[in-house]
Amino acid sequence: MRPRKAVILGGGPAGLYAAWTLLQLGFETHLIEREPVIGGLCASLPAGLNCYSHGTHAFHDADVKFLEEFRSLTGNNAIGKKRQVRIQLGGQLYPYPLRGIDLWRNLPVELAIRCLCGFGGALLAAPFHRDRPGNAEEAIVRLYGRTLYEAMFADYTQRFWGMPVREISAEFVAQRMPRFNPAERV
Ligand SMILES: Cc1cc2nc3c(=O)[nH]c(=O)nc-3n(C[C@H](O)[C@H](O)[C@H](O)COP(=O)(O)OP(=O)(O)OC[C@H]3O[C@@H](n4cnc5c(N)ncnc54)[C@H](O)[C@@H]3O)c2cc1C
Protein backbone atom coordinates (compact mmCIF):
# COMPACT_ATOMS: atom_id res chain seq x y z
CA MET A 1 0.00 0.00 0.00
CA ARG A 2 1.31 3.49 -0.87
CA PRO A 3 2.05 5.63 2.16
CA ARG A 4 -0.48 8.30 2.95
CA LYS A 5 1.04 11.74 2.52
CA ALA A 6 0.43 15.05 4.27
CA VAL A 7 1.78 18.54 3.69
CA ILE A 8 1.59 21.15 6.41
CA LEU A 9 2.06 24.86 5.83
CA GLY A 10 3.70 26.63 8.74
CA GLY A 11 6.06 25.42 11.43
CA GLY A 12 4.55 27.20 14.41
CA PRO A 13 3.35 25.16 17.41
CA ALA A 14 0.12 24.19 15.60
CA GLY A 15 1.92 22.99 12.47
CA LEU A 16 4.61 21.18 14.45
CA TYR A 17 2.07 19.39 16.61
CA ALA A 18 -0.02 18.46 13.57
CA ALA A 19 3.11 17.07 11.89
CA TRP A 20 4.02 15.10 15.01
CA THR A 21 0.52 13.66 15.24
CA LEU A 22 0.39 12.72 11.55
CA LEU A 23 3.81 11.04 11.77
CA GLN A 24 2.55 8.95 14.67
CA LEU A 25 -0.43 7.94 12.51
CA GLY A 26 1.94 6.72 9.78
CA PHE A 27 1.65 9.60 7.31
CA GLU A 28 4.62 10.59 5.20
CA THR A 29 4.67 14.18 6.43
CA HIS A 30 6.22 17.30 4.89
CA LEU A 31 6.25 20.58 6.75
CA ILE A 32 6.90 23.81 4.85
CA GLU A 33 8.01 26.89 6.77
CA ARG A 34 8.64 30.19 5.01
CA GLU A 35 10.96 31.60 7.68
CA PRO A 36 14.52 30.35 8.19
CA VAL A 37 13.60 28.96 11.64
CA ILE A 38 10.61 27.00 12.85
CA GLY A 39 8.62 27.91 15.93
CA GLY A 40 6.40 30.75 14.63
CA LEU A 41 5.54 33.21 17.37
CA CYS A 42 7.21 30.88 19.88
CA ALA A 43 10.51 30.74 17.98
CA SER A 44 13.83 31.48 19.62
CA LEU A 45 16.08 33.44 17.28
CA PRO A 46 19.85 33.16 17.33
CA ALA A 47 21.79 36.44 17.43
CA GLY A 48 25.54 36.26 17.86
CA LEU A 49 26.33 33.81 20.63
CA ASN A 50 22.92 34.20 22.23
CA CYS A 51 19.43 32.98 21.48
CA TYR A 52 16.47 35.27 22.08
CA SER A 53 12.82 34.40 22.50
CA HIS A 54 9.86 36.57 21.57
CA GLY A 55 8.35 35.89 24.94
CA THR A 56 7.86 33.26 27.60
CA HIS A 57 7.40 29.66 26.49
CA ALA A 58 4.99 28.42 29.09
CA PHE A 59 2.39 25.69 28.68
CA HIS A 60 -0.58 25.47 30.96
CA ASP A 61 -0.87 22.07 32.58
CA ALA A 62 -4.60 21.69 31.85
CA ASP A 63 -4.03 19.23 29.01
CA VAL A 64 -2.23 16.34 30.69
CA LYS A 65 -1.99 14.16 27.57
CA PHE A 66 -0.41 16.99 25.59
CA LEU A 67 2.11 17.70 28.35
CA GLU A 68 3.12 14.05 28.52
CA GLU A 69 3.74 13.98 24.77
CA PHE A 70 5.63 17.24 24.96
CA ARG A 71 7.86 15.93 27.72
CA SER A 72 8.51 12.74 25.77
CA LEU A 73 10.08 15.00 23.10
CA THR A 74 11.93 17.48 25.28
CA GLY A 75 13.02 15.23 28.13
CA ASN A 76 14.52 17.25 30.96
CA ASN A 77 14.72 20.41 28.87
CA ALA A 78 11.16 21.33 29.80
CA ILE A 79 11.20 22.91 33.24
CA GLY A 80 8.19 22.66 35.56
CA LYS A 81 7.44 25.97 37.27
CA LYS A 82 4.68 26.97 39.61
CA ARG A 83 2.84 29.85 38.05
CA GLN A 84 3.24 33.05 40.04
CA VAL A 85 1.03 35.71 38.56
CA ARG A 86 -0.40 38.67 40.45
CA ILE A 87 -3.25 40.98 39.51
CA GLN A 88 -3.26 44.49 40.93
CA LEU A 89 -6.57 45.91 42.05
CA GLY A 90 -6.95 49.07 44.11
CA GLY A 91 -3.27 49.02 45.13
CA GLN A 92 -3.47 45.42 46.34
CA LEU A 93 -1.82 42.45 44.60
CA TYR A 94 -3.83 39.24 44.30
CA PRO A 95 -2.44 35.82 43.39
CA TYR A 96 -3.78 34.61 40.03
CA PRO A 97 -5.63 32.26 39.50
CA LEU A 98 -7.85 34.07 41.95
CA ARG A 99 -8.64 32.47 45.28
CA GLY A 100 -11.94 33.31 46.90
CA ILE A 101 -10.34 33.63 50.32
CA ASP A 102 -7.89 36.35 49.15
CA LEU A 103 -10.67 38.35 47.59
CA TRP A 104 -12.81 38.08 50.68
CA ARG A 105 -9.95 39.17 52.97
CA ASN A 106 -8.64 42.06 50.91
CA LEU A 107 -11.34 43.57 48.76
CA PRO A 108 -13.19 46.62 50.11
CA VAL A 109 -16.23 45.20 51.95
CA GLU A 110 -18.82 46.66 49.61
CA LEU A 111 -17.04 45.34 46.50
CA ALA A 112 -16.46 41.93 48.12
CA ILE A 113 -20.17 41.58 48.85
CA ARG A 114 -21.09 42.60 45.30
CA CYS A 115 -18.56 40.11 43.89
CA LEU A 116 -19.87 37.37 46.15
CA CYS A 117 -23.49 38.04 45.16
CA GLY A 118 -22.54 38.12 41.47
CA PHE A 119 -20.59 34.87 41.78
CA GLY A 120 -23.42 33.20 43.69
CA GLY A 121 -25.88 34.37 41.04
CA ALA A 122 -23.66 32.97 38.28
CA LEU A 123 -23.46 29.62 40.05
CA LEU A 124 -27.23 29.47 40.51
CA ALA A 125 -27.91 30.47 36.90
CA ALA A 126 -25.40 27.99 35.43
CA PRO A 127 -27.77 24.99 35.10
CA PHE A 128 -30.36 27.10 33.27
CA HIS A 129 -28.24 28.27 30.32
CA ARG A 130 -29.58 26.55 27.24
CA ASP A 131 -27.25 28.19 24.70
CA ARG A 132 -23.46 28.46 24.61
CA PRO A 133 -21.86 31.83 25.43
CA GLY A 134 -21.35 33.91 22.29
CA ASN A 135 -17.98 35.41 23.23
CA ALA A 136 -15.36 35.52 25.99
CA GLU A 137 -17.11 38.29 27.92
CA GLU A 138 -20.33 36.30 28.16
CA ALA A 139 -18.40 33.18 29.10
CA ILE A 140 -16.45 34.88 31.90
CA VAL A 141 -19.59 36.56 33.27
CA ARG A 142 -21.32 33.16 33.34
CA LEU A 143 -18.38 31.74 35.28
CA TYR A 144 -17.71 34.51 37.80
CA GLY A 145 -20.59 36.99 37.65
CA ARG A 146 -20.54 40.50 36.20
CA THR A 147 -18.94 42.34 39.14
CA LEU A 148 -15.92 40.04 39.34
CA TYR A 149 -15.63 40.21 35.55
CA GLU A 150 -15.58 44.01 35.55
CA ALA A 151 -13.30 44.30 38.59
CA MET A 152 -10.76 41.61 37.72
CA PHE A 153 -10.94 40.31 34.18
CA ALA A 154 -12.22 42.85 31.66
CA ASP A 155 -9.27 45.25 31.58
CA TYR A 156 -6.58 42.59 32.03
CA THR A 157 -7.99 40.32 29.31
CA GLN A 158 -8.37 43.17 26.83
CA ARG A 159 -4.83 44.45 27.41
CA PHE A 160 -3.29 40.97 27.31
CA TRP A 161 -4.91 39.95 24.02
CA GLY A 162 -5.02 43.42 22.44
CA MET A 163 -8.70 43.23 21.47
CA PRO A 164 -12.10 43.84 23.04
CA VAL A 165 -13.13 40.86 25.16
CA ARG A 166 -16.37 40.59 23.19
CA GLU A 167 -14.33 39.84 20.09
CA ILE A 168 -12.48 36.96 21.76
CA SER A 169 -13.96 33.51 21.29
CA ALA A 170 -15.78 31.86 24.19
CA GLU A 171 -13.58 28.81 23.51
CA PHE A 172 -10.65 30.76 24.93
CA VAL A 173 -12.36 30.77 28.33
CA ALA A 174 -12.99 27.03 28.23
CA GLN A 175 -9.32 26.41 27.44
CA ARG A 176 -7.48 28.97 29.49
CA MET A 177 -9.46 30.47 32.36
CA PRO A 178 -8.89 28.85 35.74
CA ARG A 179 -11.88 27.93 37.89
CA PHE A 180 -12.44 28.34 41.62
CA ASN A 181 -12.07 24.91 43.16
CA PRO A 182 -15.13 23.21 44.71
CA ALA A 183 -14.16 24.15 48.31
CA GLU A 184 -13.88 27.80 47.38
CA ARG A 185 -17.19 27.68 45.54
CA VAL A 186 -18.79 26.55 48.78
C1 LIG B 1 5.42 37.54 23.29
C2 LIG B 1 4.56 36.27 23.22
C3 LIG B 1 4.56 35.39 24.29
C4 LIG B 1 3.77 34.23 24.25
N1 LIG B 1 3.82 33.38 25.31
C5 LIG B 1 3.11 32.25 25.27
C6 LIG B 1 3.20 31.31 26.32
O1 LIG B 1 3.95 31.48 27.29
N2 LIG B 1 2.41 30.20 26.26
C7 LIG B 1 1.59 29.95 25.19
O2 LIG B 1 0.91 28.91 25.17
N3 LIG B 1 1.49 30.83 24.16
C8 LIG B 1 2.23 31.96 24.17
N4 LIG B 1 2.13 32.84 23.13
C9 LIG B 1 1.18 32.55 22.05
C10 LIG B 1 1.78 31.52 21.09
O3 LIG B 1 3.05 31.96 20.67
C11 LIG B 1 0.83 31.35 19.90
O4 LIG B 1 -0.46 31.01 20.35
C12 LIG B 1 1.34 30.25 18.98
O5 LIG B 1 2.63 30.56 18.49
C13 LIG B 1 0.38 30.07 17.80
O6 LIG B 1 0.85 28.97 17.06
P1 LIG B 1 0.47 28.77 15.55
O7 LIG B 1 1.26 27.59 15.05
O8 LIG B 1 -1.01 28.72 15.41
O9 LIG B 1 0.90 30.11 14.77
P2 LIG B 1 2.33 30.80 14.65
O10 LIG B 1 3.16 30.63 15.88
O11 LIG B 1 2.04 32.19 14.17
O12 LIG B 1 3.05 30.00 13.49
C14 LIG B 1 2.64 30.10 12.15
C15 LIG B 1 3.84 29.70 11.29
O13 LIG B 1 3.40 29.57 9.93
C16 LIG B 1 4.37 30.16 9.09
N5 LIG B 1 3.68 30.51 7.85
C17 LIG B 1 2.66 31.38 7.69
N6 LIG B 1 2.27 31.41 6.42
C18 LIG B 1 3.04 30.52 5.75
C19 LIG B 1 3.10 30.08 4.40
N7 LIG B 1 2.28 30.58 3.46
N8 LIG B 1 4.02 29.15 4.05
C20 LIG B 1 4.85 28.63 4.99
N9 LIG B 1 4.85 29.00 6.30
C21 LIG B 1 3.94 29.94 6.67
C22 LIG B 1 4.87 31.34 9.87
O14 LIG B 1 6.14 31.77 9.42
C23 LIG B 1 4.95 30.74 11.29
O15 LIG B 1 6.19 30.11 11.53
C24 LIG B 1 2.94 33.97 23.13
C25 LIG B 1 2.94 34.87 22.04
C26 LIG B 1 3.76 36.00 22.07
C27 LIG B 1 3.77 36.93 20.86
PDBQT file of the ligand as one rigid body, heavy atoms in Angstrom, charges set to zero:
ROOT
HETATM    1  C1  LIG A 201       5.422  37.536  23.291  1.00  0.00    +0.000 C 
HETATM    2  C2  LIG A 201       4.561  36.272  23.224  1.00  0.00    +0.000 A 
HETATM    3  C3  LIG A 201       4.560  35.394  24.294  1.00  0.00    +0.000 A 
HETATM    4  C4  LIG A 201       3.773  34.230  24.249  1.00  0.00    +0.000 A 
HETATM    5  N1  LIG A 201       3.823  33.381  25.309  1.00  0.00    +0.000 NA
HETATM    6  C5  LIG A 201       3.114  32.245  25.268  1.00  0.00    +0.000 A 
HETATM    7  C6  LIG A 201       3.200  31.308  26.325  1.00  0.00    +0.000 A 
HETATM    8  O1  LIG A 201       3.946  31.484  27.286  1.00  0.00    +0.000 OA
HETATM    9  N2  LIG A 201       2.415  30.195  26.256  1.00  0.00    +0.000 N 
HETATM   10  C7  LIG A 201       1.586  29.952  25.188  1.00  0.00    +0.000 A 
HETATM   11  O2  LIG A 201       0.908  28.909  25.167  1.00  0.00    +0.000 OA
HETATM   12  N3  LIG A 201       1.492  30.829  24.162  1.00  0.00    +0.000 NA
HETATM   13  C8  LIG A 201       2.233  31.958  24.169  1.00  0.00    +0.000 A 
HETATM   14  N4  LIG A 201       2.132  32.841  23.135  1.00  0.00    +0.000 N 
HETATM   15  C9  LIG A 201       1.180  32.552  22.050  1.00  0.00    +0.000 C 
HETATM   16  C10 LIG A 201       1.780  31.518  21.092  1.00  0.00    +0.000 C 
HETATM   17  O3  LIG A 201       3.052  31.962  20.665  1.00  0.00    +0.000 OA
HETATM   18  C11 LIG A 201       0.829  31.350  19.897  1.00  0.00    +0.000 C 
HETATM   19  O4  LIG A 201      -0.459  31.008  20.352  1.00  0.00    +0.000 OA
HETATM   20  C12 LIG A 201       1.343  30.253  18.978  1.00  0.00    +0.000 C 
HETATM   21  O5  LIG A 201       2.635  30.556  18.491  1.00  0.00    +0.000 OA
HETATM   22  C13 LIG A 201       0.379  30.074  17.801  1.00  0.00    +0.000 C 
HETATM   23  O6  LIG A 201       0.851  28.972  17.060  1.00  0.00    +0.000 OA
HETATM   24  P1  LIG A 201       0.472  28.766  15.549  1.00  0.00    +0.000 P 
HETATM   25  O7  LIG A 201       1.259  27.587  15.053  1.00  0.00    +0.000 OA
HETATM   26  O8  LIG A 201      -1.005  28.721  15.409  1.00  0.00    +0.000 OA
HETATM   27  O9  LIG A 201       0.895  30.107  14.773  1.00  0.00    +0.000 OA
HETATM   28  P2  LIG A 201       2.332  30.803  14.651  1.00  0.00    +0.000 P 
HETATM   29  O10 LIG A 201       3.157  30.634  15.879  1.00  0.00    +0.000 OA
HETATM   30  O11 LIG A 201       2.038  32.189  14.173  1.00  0.00    +0.000 OA
HETATM   31  O12 LIG A 201       3.050  29.995  13.489  1.00  0.00    +0.000 OA
HETATM   32  C14 LIG A 201       2.642  30.101  12.147  1.00  0.00    +0.000 C 
HETATM   33  C15 LIG A 201       3.845  29.695  11.286  1.00  0.00    +0.000 C 
HETATM   34  O13 LIG A 201       3.405  29.568   9.927  1.00  0.00    +0.000 OA
HETATM   35  C16 LIG A 201       4.367  30.157   9.094  1.00  0.00    +0.000 C 
HETATM   36  N5  LIG A 201       3.683  30.505   7.850  1.00  0.00    +0.000 N 
HETATM   37  C17 LIG A 201       2.661  31.380   7.692  1.00  0.00    +0.000 A 
HETATM   38  N6  LIG A 201       2.268  31.408   6.418  1.00  0.00    +0.000 NA
HETATM   39  C18 LIG A 201       3.040  30.519   5.749  1.00  0.00    +0.000 A 
HETATM   40  C19 LIG A 201       3.098  30.081   4.397  1.00  0.00    +0.000 A 
HETATM   41  N7  LIG A 201       2.284  30.583   3.462  1.00  0.00    +0.000 N 
HETATM   42  N8  LIG A 201       4.022  29.145   4.052  1.00  0.00    +0.000 NA
HETATM   43  C20 LIG A 201       4.849  28.628   4.992  1.00  0.00    +0.000 A 
HETATM   44  N9  LIG A 201       4.845  29.000   6.300  1.00  0.00    +0.000 NA
HETATM   45  C21 LIG A 201       3.944  29.936   6.669  1.00  0.00    +0.000 A 
HETATM   46  C22 LIG A 201       4.867  31.342   9.869  1.00  0.00    +0.000 C 
HETATM   47  O14 LIG A 201       6.138  31.768   9.417  1.00  0.00    +0.000 OA
HETATM   48  C23 LIG A 201       4.951  30.740  11.288  1.00  0.00    +0.000 C 
HETATM   49  O15 LIG A 201       6.187  30.112  11.531  1.00  0.00    +0.000 OA
HETATM   50  C24 LIG A 201       2.936  33.972  23.130  1.00  0.00    +0.000 A 
HETATM   51  C25 LIG A 201       2.943  34.873  22.039  1.00  0.00    +0.000 A 
HETATM   52  C26 LIG A 201       3.756  36.004  22.068  1.00  0.00    +0.000 A 
HETATM   53  C27 LIG A 201       3.768  36.926  20.860  1.00  0.00    +0.000 C 
ENDROOT
TORSDOF 0
